[in-house]
């Protein structure tokens, strides 16, 4: 919705202020509006990626500490109407079975070489 509104506003403003009747001007304005819209999308995507990467790195650091105590921390993003709500989840587990399975798999891989 935001991108369509941006595109329409740029297109309408340039269309009304400068070139009223020429179809070539309409094509140029349309291309300019599309370029601006794509740039805005890429900027927002890049910022969002940085936010997610920082969250993942911090979550991994916290889980390195918690895993020694048999806990893991998880984050979910739930949508409640127009708002996003982050939820933290603590999961208690035993890693012994995972370690045994991983060790057995590594031993099998070493034997087959």
Secondary structure, DSSP 8 states (H G I E B T S, - for coil): -HHHHHHHHHHHHHHHHT-SS-HHHHHHHHHHHHHHHHHHHHHHHHHHHHHHHHHHHHHHHHHHHHGGGTEEEEEEEEEETTEEEEEEEEEE---HHHHHHHHHHHHHHHHH-
